[in-house]
Amino acid sequence: MHTLRTLFRTIGHEIQAHPVATLLIAAVLLFTAFGGAAQITSVTGDAAFTGENPTLETFDDAFDRGSISVMVRGETTDPATLSAIARFDDRMSSVEDVAYVSSPADRVRAEYGRIPDSQEKIERVIGTPDTVFVQVVFDPGLSQAETRPIYTEALNAEEWARFPVGVDVIITGSAAFSAQLSELIGQSTNQLLGLAVGLMIVALFFLFRGVRLRLLPIVAVFTGVLYTFGAIGYAGVPNSTLTSSVFPILIGLGIDYSVQFHERYEEELERHEPREALPRALSGIGPPVFIAMLAAALGFGATWVSTLGTPAFVWFAQTSIFGVLLTFLAGVLVLLPILTLYARYRGPDDADESDSQQSDTDETESADGPRVDPAEREVTDPTDSERVGVVGRTLGRMSRTLAANPGIVLLVALLLMGAGFQAGQGLDTLADTEGFVPQDLPAYVDLQQFRAQTGGGAAVQYDVLVTGSDLTNPAVLHWMEQFEQVAVGAPLIQGVDSPATLVAEHNGGEIPETQTGVERVLADVPAQERANYYNDGVAHITVIGAQDMTTGETLSFISNVNDAIAFSNPPPGVDPTLTGTAAITPPSIVDQIESRNVTTGLGVLFVFGLLLLYYRNLVKAVAPLVPMLFVIGWQNLYMAALDIPVSPLGASLGAMTVGIGAEYTIIVMERYYEEKARPGSSKLDAVETAATRVGKAISVSGMTTVFGFSALTLSPFPILGDFGYLTVGVIFLTLVAALATLPPTLILLDTTAERLRSLFERSRGGDVTAR
């Protein structure tokens, strides 16, 4: 503890002596961050929840041909419409990374050699459909970033093809959905940043009164956010739906760090010259804020450790950790040198007149004189009404009353916590990735229309990758037929399309008796069609699932397919595996939700280890965590009351709560021990003074943080909106727990520790006497 204070005092001296140089360092880091921010990419949909998987990678390289689907509705057999389809087809066929284009124009041109001028001739080939489809199929193994230019080219080609007036053309598919979602994520990130900054300005203007440059923390925090953009760009952390939620959180947390620095510096300026004020302020407030920042980072670190293998959660945790470290750094490198320069050239007494009018209500300011640091003032009456406001006095009395009855208070808190854990078992879950996105997103609406027209499309197709040797052996094909018979009889499985189906279809309904015969049949199959079943030495089976399956049904479907694979008894050396993002993502998300208690436990363990290392005192390491444990249970009651489902993002909130809330409990606890050490001060006096002097301060700090978090409630993404309401409620509960349950916890643990210490000393005394 002493080493940290010495370190921060030294940093304060250096900043005070070289404020311009410090700002130049901050500017160089900012310039460097812009280079990293330019390298940020976006990953959307199921791909964000699918980690490294050799089987999936093999499948992607061999068979995962993403596509763009073009739905054409209206006079589809009109020669002008079909000519436009042909033009679109020809242009897209020449686009890089496009494997082939399939359209009704192909069939008509195959029949007549061109698009005829007669509608009747066209109808002889394709009939009279109201809707026709054009399929643009990509080369296998393309990343999302590589498919987006193809979607852009499709939009240009649709305009260039000049479809007749009255013909409705909808371009959809995975690439279209990914491109629009990526654009929306970028827009949402910028909007949430703007909202968070705007809300924070309002919060600082009305809550952070009595100081100069009260909006300066916004500048420091925004700089820290820009640093974070640069860091994730250089680290290769992409932006995703979950990652975009980090930045309002960072503004809420970062403001807290900067406000603490700012407030303490203002207090020191009223007693010391600027050259001494900053080292004193930073040595006093730096260590606890630094520990609080590390606690928050460890809370996010628990999410990282518990979700290894699921990229979206790891990216969220990594971005959060970068963010809390860099917003703390920005508070030191940007806020403090600017305050130093301002104090040096404007003078310590040059405060805003409007601000000074509010200073008579500040909890640490005398009604008839300048403010005095509560930590250095002789306090004879902890409820001195002339030195504290109504809020501080009320909080102090409330805390004393609660601390005087620790058994009752902690029993009620425990009962509520137990009720919360019970309620948590009945909470709904949000595990469908399509439920994460705005339901009115045009690409999503188009995708739903496409599925309705095609009977589900890729949404109900799941993939089995078959590896091994001699996959064209008749025995392997007969096994595939056996697998189809077993699978189709299982619930939710509606069909199977395999290489056996292909071979039989091109051989009069039978499988040849020899491998040579199978290969002869396959040689006659068009290469484009054959590549969907055999490619790069592996085979592909498609399993058709029921439409509109819930998450639970999807998990049952996956289990049924795996059971069918096992029951069908594959030949030796043949390894069939259900794969593809549609099969891998749902179990991954459900596992994250179901392991939320593990994530929370890791968060508690990490923060406990940090506090024990810092304080080297078991009571001081445990006490700040007890209120956080209560909040973890209480938040389930809050979620049940507001009907907030448990999402994969919300599953990490327990660990976040411990890390973020530890700041408030640490501040109250440190003030308690400081007041207890004063001559003639009892434990209850210390509790009351601690709550009186810092209760209002942490309440204002917490409410400022809430303003930053509340921007999430306005996100267009349902998962982020729910998370916003959840975090706002949890921060409020954290403040309640810090002020209502920590005082009795301190009394109970402190008294128990003293009694144990006394017993230990008596036993040692007895041993000495005996000797």
N, C-alpha and C positions, 0 to 999 in steps of 0.2 A: 504493500500500500504506500509506504514511504517512498519507494523507488519510483512508482508511478507519479506521485506528486512532484518529486524532483524533476522527472522527465518533462512533465507538462509545464513546470515553472521555467525550465530551460527553453522550451519551445516558445513560451510567452515572451521571454527576454529577447529571443531572436526575432520574433515577429515585431515586437515593439521597436527594436533597433533598426530593422530593415523592412518596413511595411511595403515600400514600393517593389523591392526585390521579391517579396513574398507574392505580391499580386502578379508580377511578371512570371513567376513559376506557375501560378494558377492559369495565366493566359496561355502559356506554352502547353500545359496539359489540355486546356480547352481546344486549342488548335489541333493538337494530336488526336483528340477525341473525334473531331469531325471526320478524320480519315477512317477511323474504325466504324463510325456510324454509317458511312457510305457502303460498307461491306455487309450490312445486315440483310439477311434473306428472310423469307416467310415460309413456314410449313403449316399446312392446314389439314383439317379432316382427320381420318383415321391414321394417316401417315405420321401425325404428331404423337400418336400413342403407341407406335410400333418400334421397338428397339432392334438392336442387332440380332439377326436370326438367320443363320446360314441357309436353312431350308427355304425361308421366305425370299432370301436374296437369289437363290437358285431359281425359284419359281418366277420371280420378277424378271430375271434375265432371259428366261426361256419362254414364258407365256403371258406375263402381265402386260398385255397390249392395251394401254389406255386408249381412249377414243373420244371423239366429239360426235354427238348425235344431232342431226339436223331434222327437225320435224316440220314438214311442209303441209299446210292445211288449206283447203279451198278447191279451186278448179285444178286438181292435180293432173288430170289427163289432157288439159289444154296444151297444144304444141308450144305455146309461148312459155308456159310454166315448165314443161319438161326440157325445153331448150335452156332455160335459166339453170335448171338442175344440172344439165350437162356441162354448162360453162363453169359452174361451181365445182363440179366433179373434176374437170380437167385442171383447173387452177390449183385445187388442193392436192391433187395427185403429184404435182411437181414441188410441193413444199418439203423442205428438209425435215427428216425424221418421221415423215408420213409413210407408212408401209404400203397402204392401198386405200382406195375409196370405193365403197359399195353403194350403188344408187339404182333406182328404177331406170335411169337413163341408160345404164350399162345393158340391161336386158333388151331394151328397145333397140339400141344401136346394134346389139348382137343379132337381132332378128332382121333389121332393115339396112344396116350399115350406116345409118344416120337417124336423126330425129325427123320423122315424117310430118308433113303439114296436116295430116288427117287425124283428128281426134279418135275416129273410129279404129284406125290402125293401131294407135297407141293402146286403146282399151282392149284390143285383142290380146295384147301381151301382158299388161299389168292389171287388167280389170277396171273397175270403177271405184277405187277407194277415195274416201274423203281426206285421208291422211296418208302420206308416204314418208319414208325415212331415208336419209342419207347418212351413212356411217363412215367417218374418217378414222381409220385405225392407225395407231402409232407403231413405230418400232418398239420392241420390248425393252424394258429396263430403263426407261426415261425417268428422270426426276421430275418433281412438280415444276421446278424452275425451267426445265427444258420443254415442258408441255405448254407453258403459258404463251410463248410466242406463236405456237400453232393456233391457239384459240384466237389470238389477236389477228392472225392472218385469215382465219375463218370469218371473222366479222368483216374484214375488208373484202374478202371474196364474195360474201353474201351481198354486199352493196354493189360490187362490180358486176355481179351476175345479172342484175336488173330483173328481179322477179316482178311479174305483173301486179298492178294495183289490185288489192282485194285478196291477195295470197298472203297467208300468215306464215312467217318463217321464224322458228324458235331454235336457237343454237344452244344445246345443253350438253350434259355429260360431265365426267369427272374433271376434265381440264377447265371447262367453263365454270363449274362450281368452285374449283380451287382458285382460279384467277379472280373471280368476284369476291370470294371470301378473303383472299389475301389483300385485295384493295380495301375492303371494309375494315380489316384488322388495322391497317395503317391509318385509315381515317379515324377509327375508334380510338386508337392510341393517342393521336393528336387531339381529338375532342376531349378525351378524359384528362389529358394533361392540361388543356386550357381550362376545363371546368374546375379541376383541382386547384390550379393557380388562382382562378377567380374567387373560389370559395375561401381559399387561404388568405387572400387579400382582405376579404370581408372579415374573417376571423381575427386577423392581426389588427385590423383597424379598430375593431370594437373591443377586443379582449386584451390586447397587448398595449395597454395605455401607460402613460407616465414615463416613456423613454423616447429618446431621439431615434430618428431613422427606423421607425418601427416596422416598415415594410422591407427593410434590408434582408431579413432572413429569407424572403422569397427569392431574392437574387442569388443568395448562396445555395439554396436548395435546387433551384433551376439549373445552376452550374453543375451541381452534383448529379442531377438527372442526365445532363448532356455527357458528363464523364461516363455515366453508366451505359449510355448508348454506345459510346466509343469502346468501352471495355467488352461488351458482349459482341460487338462487331469483330474486334481483334480475336476474341476467344472462340469465334465461330458459333455462338449461341443464337439460333434464329428467333425471329418474332413469331408468336403463335397466339391462339385465342387466350390461353392462360397467361402467357408472358405479358400481354398487353395490360393485364390487371395490376402488374407490379408498380407501375409508375405513379398512379395516385397514392398507393400505399407508401411509396418512398417519399412523396411530398409530405404526407402526414407525419411520417417518422422523422424525416430530415428537418422539418420545421421545428420539431420538438428539440432536436439537438441544438440547432442554431438559436432558438429562443432561450435555452438554458445558458448558452455562452453569452448571449446579448444581455440578459437580465443580470447575470452575475457581474459582468464587466461594468454595467451602469452602477451597480451597488458599490463596487470598489472605487469608482471614479469620485464618489461623493466623500470618500475619506482619504484618498491618496492621489498623488500626481499621476498623470497618464503613464509615465515610465514605470511606475510601480504597480499601477492598477491592473494592467493586463497579466503580468506574471502571477500576481496574487489570485486574480480571478480564474486563470486557467489551471493553476495548481489546486484550487479549491473545487472547481466544478468539473475539470477535465476527467479525473479518474472515475467518478461515478457515472458520468455520461458515457465514457469509454467502455466501462463494464456493461452498461445498459445496451450499448450498440453491439458489443460482442454477444450478449445474451440473445438479442434479436437475430444476429447472424447464425448463432447456434440453433435457434428455433427453426430457421429456414434450412440449416444444415441437416437437421433431423429428417425433414421432408426429402432432402436429396438422398440421404443414406437409405431411407426406407422405400424409395421408389426407383432404385437403380434398375435400369432395363426398360423404363418407360420414359421416353424422351421428354414429353410435354411437362411432366412434373419436375424432372431434373432441370430443364431449362428455366422453369419458374423459380426453383430454388436458387439456381446459379445467378440468375438476374437479380433476385432479391438480395443475395449476399453481396454481390458487387455493389448494389445500390446503397445498402446501409453503410458499407465501408466508405464509399465515395461521397455520399452526402455528408457524413461525419467529416471527412477530409476537406470538403468544400467549405464547411462551417469554419474550419480552422484557417484555411488558406485564403478565403474570400471575405468572410464576415469580419473577422478580427482585425486584419490590416486596414480595412476601410474604416472601421470604428476608431482605430488608432489614429489614422490621418485626420478624421473628422474632429476627434477630441484635441489633437495637437494644434490644428489650425483654427478651430472655432471656439475652443475653450470648454471646460467641463460644465459650465453653468449655462451654456447656450442651448437650452432645451426649447422644444416647440411649445409655444404658449398654450396651444389647445391641449397638448399632452399634460402640461404641468397642472392644468385645472383639475385633471382627474387624479393627481397624485395624492390628494388628501384621503382617497379611499383605498390606497394601496396598503396591503396588509403589513408591509415591512416599513412603513413610513410614519413618522411621528406627526401628530396633528399640529404641532407648533414648531417643527424644526425639520432638518434634513433627515433622510432615511438612515437607519442604522442597521448594519448587518445583524440579523437575528442570531446568527451563530456566535457573535462576539458581544452581545448585549447581556448585561446582568438582568435576569428575569426574576422578579420577586413575586409576581402574580401572573400565572399562566393565562388568566382570562382578562388581563388588563384591557379594558374596553377602549382606552384612549390610544392604544397602539395597534389594534387589529380592527378589521371591518366586521360587519354583521355576519358575513358568510364564514370568516375564519373563526369567530367566536362561537357560532352555532356548531361548526364542525368539531371544534375542540370539546365542547360540552357533550356532544353526541358520542364522541370517541371515548370520553371518560366514563360515561354511563355504560357503554357497551363493554369496555375493558373491565369495569367493576363486576360484571356478570359473565365471565368467560365461558362458564359451563353452558349456560342457556344459549348464548349467542352461537357458540360453535356447534351445539347440538342442532339448532335450527338450520345452520349452514350445512351441516352434514346431512340432515334429512332432505333438504332441498337438493343437495348434490345427488343423493341416492335416487330421489324421484326423477332427477334429470337423466341419470344413467338408465333408469327404467324406461323413461320416455324415448330415449335415444334408440331403443330397440324397435320402436314402432314408426320411426320416421321414414318417409318416402325417400327414394334414391333417384338421382338423375345420372344415368350411366350411358344413355344413348347419345353418341357424338352429334347426331343430327338435332338433338334437343338443345345442344349448346348454342346453336346459331339462330339468328333472327328468322322466325318462320315466314316473314314477308320478304326475305331476300329474293330478288328476282330470279337468280340462278337456282335457288332452292324451289321456288314455285314452278319454274320451268321443268326442273328435274322431276317433281311430283307429277306434273302433267304427262311427261314422257313415260313415267312408270305406269301411270293409269292407262295409257294407250297401248303399252307393250306387255302389260301383265306383270310388271315389276322390274324388268330389265336386270341390270347387274345387282340390284339391291337384294335379289333372292338367289343369286348364284354364288356358290362356295366351291373352293378348289381343293382337289387332292393331288399332290405331287407324288408321282411314283418313280422311285429310283431303283437301280439294280442293273443286272446284266440280262441280255436276251429278252428285252421287254416286248419284242414282237413274237416271242415264242407262243404257240397256241395255248400252252398250259397257262401262261400269264393272262391271255385274253379270256380263257374260260373262267379263270378266277375273277376277272372283272365282271363277267356276266353273273357269277355267283354273288359278288358284292352288290350288284344292282338289285338282284332278287331280295337279298337280305335288307338292304337299305330302304327300298321303296315300301316295304311293309312296316317300317318304323314310323312313329308319330312325327309330324312336321316335315318329313322328307317326301317330296312329291315327284322326284325324277332323278335319273342319272344318265349322263352322256359321257361315254368313255371311248377309248380307241377300239374296244370290242364292238361298240355300236357302229363306229365308222367302217370297220372292216366288214362286218356282217351286211351293212347297207350296200356296200359295193361288191358283194359276193353272193347275191341271191339269198341273203338272210342267214348265211351259215359262216362259221369260222373255218378256214382251211385247216387241213390236218397237219400240214408241215409249216415250218418257219419260212421256207422258201416260198410256199404258196401265199403266206401272209404278206411277205415283202413284195411279191408280184402284184398283189391287190393294192398295196399302198403306193406302189410306183405309178399306178393308173389314177390315183387320187390327185386332183390339182394341188400343187405345192402350197398355195395359200390356205386351202382347207386343211391339208395334212399338218401344217405347222401349228394348228390349234390343239393337236393331239400328241404329236411327237416333235421334239426339238432338242438339240444339244444333248442327245443321249438320255433324255428323261421323258416321261409320259405325263399326260394331264387328264384327270377325270373331273368333270363338272357335276356337282350335286345341287339340285334345285330344291330350295326351301320354300315354306309357306310364305305368303305375302303378309306384310305388316306385323311381323313377329315383335313381341315385346322383348325387353332385355332378358327377362327370365326364360322366355320361349327360345330365344337365340342360344342361350347357354344350354338348354335342354337339347336343342337341335344339334349343337356341336358335340354334346355327349353321345347322342344317338348315332351320329356319323362315326365317331371313334369306336363305339361299340360294334357297329356294323363291320368296320374294317377288321377288328379283332375276331369277330364271329365268323367272318368269311374265310379266315385262315389263308392269308397270302402265301404263295409258294416260297420256299427257302431262297434267300438272296434278294427278295423283292420287298421294298420298304415303302408302303403308302403312308403319306402324312397329310392331314388336313391343314391347310395353310392359307395365306392371303390375309390382307389387313382386315377384311370383314370377319374372319374367324379368330384372329389374334387380339384385336382391339377390345371387344366386349369383356372377355375374361380379365384382361389387364386392368381395365377401369374398375371393374367390380372388385378385384383383389385390392386395389388402392383404397376403395371405400371401406372394405371389410377390415383392412389393416390400419384403420385410422387410430385405434387405441395403441398399436405398436409405435406409430409415428409420434403420437403424443407422449408415450413413455420415453422414447428416445429424446424428445425435446426436454422433458423434465430431467432426465439423467444428464444431458449435456450441460444444461444451465446450472444444475446442482454442482456438477464438477467444477464449473467456472467459479461459482460463488465460494465453494470450499477452498479452491486454490487461492482466491483473492483474500478472503477473510481469515482462513485457517481457524475457523470457529464453527462447530457443528450447528449451534443454534442460529447463528447469523446466515448460515448456508441454507437451513431448512425454512426458517420463518418467512422469507419472501415468497417461497413457493407454495405455502399452504393456501393463501387466498387464490392463487392461480388454479390449484386443484379444484377448489370450490367452483370457480368460473367454468372450468371444463365441463362439470356436470350441469351447472345452471344454463349454459348456452343451449343445451338440448331442450329445456323448457321453453326458452325463447324461440327456438326453431319450430317447436310444435305449436306454439301460440300463433306464429305468423305463417304456418304451413310452408316453411322453407325446407326443400328436400336436401338430402345429403349428396353433394356433388363431389367429384374427385378433388376439386379445388377446396371445397369446404372441409374435406377430410384432413387437410393439412392445418386447419385452423387451431387445433388443440396445441400443437407444437409452437405455432406462431403466438398464441395467447401467452404461453409461458415466457417466451422470449421478449415480447413487446411489453407485457404487463409487469415484468420484473423491475422495470425502471421505477414505476410508481411505488412499489412496495419497498424497494431499496432506499428511495429518498425518505420515506416515512420512517423506516427502521433506523437509518443513520441518524436522523434527527432525534429519535427516541433515545438512543444511547448517548447522544451528545447532551441532551437535557438531563438524563438520569445521572450523568457524571457531575452535575452541578451540586454544590453543597446544599444539603437540606431538601433536595428534590426527591419525592417518592416516585414509585413506578407510575401511579396514576397521574401525578403531576407531569411527569415526562411524557406520557401518552397524550394528555390534553394539550400541552404546549406544542408537541410535534404536529398534532392535527391542526391546531390553531395557526401555527406559523407556516406550514407547508401544504396544508389541505387545500386551501384556495389555489395555491400555485400549481399543484399537480392537477387540480380540476380544470383550471384554465388551459394547462398544457394538454390534458386529455381531450378537452373539447376542441382545441385547435387541431389535434390529430384526427378527431372525428370528422371535422370539416373536409380534410383531405381525403379520407376514406369514403365519405358520402358521395364523391363524384362517381364512384363505381355503380351506385344505384341507378344512374342515368345511362348506363351502357346499353347499347342495342342488343348485346349478347345476353340471353337469359341467365346463363351460368354466372356471368360477371355481375349482373344486377342482383341476383340472389346473394352472391358473395358480399356485395356492398352492404346490403341490409344486415347480413350476418355480422360483418366486421364492425359496423357502427354499434350494433347492440352489444357485442362482446367488449368493445373498448369501454362502453358505459358500465357494464357489469364489472369490468376490471377495476374501474375507479371506485365503485361501490365496495368491492371486496377489499381494496387497499385501505379504505377509510373505515369500514365497518368490521371486518374480520381480522385484519392484521393487528390492531391494538390488543384485543383479547388473546390472540395467538402469542404475541410478544410477552404479555403478562404471564400466560401459562407456561411457555417454554422457558422464559427467563427465571421464573420462580422455581420451576423444576430443576433447572441447571444449577441454581444457587443451593438448593437443598441437596442435590447429589454431590456438589462440591464440598458442602459442609460435612456431609456424611463421610466423604472420602478423607477429608482433613482430620475428622475425629478418629476414623479408623487408623490412620497413620500415627496420630498422637497416641492412641492406645497401644499400637505396636511398639513405639519408642519407649513408652512407660514400662511395658512388659519387659523389654530388653534391659 
